[in-house]
Amino acid sequence: MATNRTNVYSPSEFLERQSADACLLPLTAVGVSKPGADKKHILFALDVARDVWINVPVALVEDVEVLGEAKCGAESHSHVRLRLKDPGSPEGQVLAAFFSGMETALFAVMRKVTPILLEAGKAGLRDACHDCVNACAQVPNPPDDPFAQISCMLGCSACP
């Protein structure tokens, strides 16, 4: 177990976790929550998809950090960070790895795309970048690639 919540491990803990193929970082998700249908579940929606509620079994949750309140349409819900327990099964470990990879990819996209979109409104940006971002905005997002526009923007070589 971690010696504290900043992911600092003793050498033996670190080696044990690596040899056990456990996740080295806690699996967390930030979003909004509300009580589930019973006391064994929490309804949770990711910040990036607040209209998609996930019924999370309490038994899978390590802890819940309340970050404040958040609007969700006309309603207000608790804004929380869920820290899930380390998955024990091979299936759970694969799903945790996918989730972690998607989270990393979304943050990478945000770091690249957000400044481009912010700069797109400023006069000093090269015309070629404006043209590329505008062309990417016209790319259809098929169901099998909902990030097609963002992927296009990441490839805009004319942009910073």
Protein Blocks (a to p, Z undefined) as FASTA:
>chain_A
ZZbfnopacfklmmmmmmnopafbdcdddddddddfblkbccdddfklmmbccdddfklp
mbdcdfbdcdehjbccddddddddddfbfklmmmmmmmmmmmmmmmmmmmmmmmmmmmmm
pmklcfklmmmmmmmmmpccdfklmklmmmmmmmmmkbZZ
